[in-house]
Amino acid sequence: MDAALLADYTFDEDTSSAVGTAPDLEHLASASVFTTITVDGETLQVLEVEPGEGLRLAGLAELAEDEYTFLLRVRLASNPSYQKIVDFKNRAADQGLYLFDDFLRYFGDSPEPPYTRARQVAGDELVQIALTRRSSDDLVRVYLNGKQAFAFIDDGGLAEIGTDGVIHFLMDDTQFSSTENPQGVVDRIRIWDTALTDEEIADLAPDPGASAPLLSKVADYEFDSTLTSDVGSVPALEYLGSGATYSGTRLTIEAGSGLRLAPATGVPSDRYTMVFDMTLVDTSGWRKIVDFASRSVNPGVYLNAAFPVFASESPIDGLPTVEVDVPFQMAVTRDSFTERVNVFIDGEMRLSFLDAGGDAVVGGTGELFFLVDDTAGGGADHPEGSIDRLRIWDGAMTPAQIEALVPVPGIFHDAFEASAGGK
């Protein structure tokens, strides 16, 4: 059965639908403020949404309670707490689609809550969130920018629309504090009468680089028999061993013979993206990848038993992500506005935390160490293997940009660059 578009709210100075006979959305505010934003050179008409002033939809008769697709294009402020995106129970139950700590989650209160965490929404980034439910098997799927974030079987009806047919967007329920309200702008809301397929959702997704910050690449070390960068004004890396050994386009890393960048010219101390293409010969135990404090303290980016950690911060999942003698890509980002640090392995986020204490800020000496342990804890957590490339940008890339950097396995120099940098 072909999907029918039941409603298309574009917020061009009102809350009416551009298609069909869908009722107007009710903006739960004393006054609606329509404005424009510019994203990638395109001017968009949007509705401002303040906390507690979301949208209410009632009376869309053609919409079934157990099968649908909702597609929202929004830009929301970063928030470490819960923010409710869609409510199907007329605000009478503590369940629905949320952002929590900037991750998409579906929360419900009976009996086994699907409490799923996947794919981070970068604060203040225009994103497309899709939510589908299929009646034939009760399958619920949630997407971010065209890619599935998570799915679950909704045999308890958590994501079924209540019998009164009332749906709320960007508005908390009334069961507890009623403070889990997002703030930002909404550009578009579309509703279909059936569950769109993965391919259809992907076709509706924005460009992966859309609304992404424009960054400058400040360093690109390709290790073609040299430790100098192909871009920027950063100095050459210092090899901490007795002599640098190259194998093709790779620099061999012996235990304790990592790299030093001093001074880290052009690298802002509190915001950056670092991308490593490398191979390790041993992934057991602790292996320090990035040191921010002149090797004087323990905190830094590590691999521990093949998954990324930072001090006491735990990975999103405990599954091993790095294999011995298999090339992989590791990316580390820090955003100065949100103070969030993300670590990715082969384009998938594996660690995310708020760095309010500044442990991932480049220290006062302005130097960075790579692939060598600090001297505070015994100095034995050295990686061994080889590095093919190290790139640094002057800000935090989005998850979509990081994903776009992932190369064909083992062919690092043929990697696609994200829209932020370019080769």
Phi, psi and omega in degrees: 000130178290140179286139176253129176281111184275328184208146178216098182265114184253352174059040174274075178075003174203180183247029178272161178273142179277352180226161172064199181246023182298142177292161175295148169287144174262119177273118187276059181221159179292332177206141179267130180250112175261137182213185178236149172230157179246124180232119180051042177081356180259132178271126183243139174273128185224163174251129176285138178236115176267159180305129179083006182235057182279204185236146181235133177239125179220138173093020175275087192295329184285351185272122177284153182284340188242007177211131184184172164222129172246134179231117182244134173246113189221161169229115187241147177292144177297139184206125180285351181264183177290143172222119184278130182260312180225134179234125182256357189247029179053038176063021183258003180217145180275070180204157180144188179270127183233163153259135173226120184056036178070016173248145175288133177216150170246120184243138176215161188252010177201148334272331176243099187294126170292103189243076195253139182236119179196142175060108183279142173263115180292131180301139178064023175252134176289121184228161176245121180248127178241141179226122180236151173222134181247124187288332185296329180224011178060029181277125175252133178230143180236136184234151172234119179052042174088353180248136182295129177270315177195169179211156175204158176273120186262059182287351177264359177076022180300322184258015172279143178287135182301161184298336178278352176072015183268131181234138176242142176241136174058043185209130181284161173282180184254013190281330182234249185276343184056033182247004184270060186249131177282166176226135179163217179225152174242130183260327184194144172226124177238149183225129175248162184270003179213171180277113176294155179280169176304317182295319180294321177296317180297321180294333181273354186285151176287168174305136180306333180269357184300136178063007179284147180294144178275115184247163175245134175280122183259347179205144175211099180261116183257353173058038174274069181065021178209159179252017180268156179272145178278349180223166172073185182249015180292148178287170174294150174291150175258123177276127188270008176262191183282337179184134183287133179241129182247148173229099186066240179256028181236143174261128179285134178247111174270162180301121178089354183251059180280208187231148178234133175244112183209126350282158180278066185301130177084353179264109177301140186294331188245006177209135185184167165226127176241130182235122181248129169252115189204175178221137177245145179264354179208122180246010178280151177069196183269138178221116184278130181257315181227133176239128185257353192233045175055031177062025184263344181223164182289317187306141180169181179271124181236161155254134176231114183053041171082005174232152188283142176218162174219109183051240182267001182284132184264153179290163178298320171222158185267013181286137176303139184236353181232131180251150179298133176063020177246121180302141178213166177242131178239129179237139179234126179234149171222131178254128185286332182286312182269346185061029180263136175250130176238143175234131183241146170240120181049043174085352180257130180292130181237350180206137178208132180201161176271127185257057182297332180278352177076023180294336180258017174270137179298131186296171185298337179283348177070027179239153178235145175240140181233137171061037176209143184281162174282177180256005185277331185245028179108339174067032183248000185268056183267136171283158173226140179156230180206156177235133183261329183197146174224123178237146180225133174245164187268022177193178183272120174288157174280163175304323179295321178293319178298316180299324180291343180276345187294127183274173165298131185309127175084357181238067191295325185287349177262014182295146172280140177270147175288165182297344182290328191241298188081154182285000000 
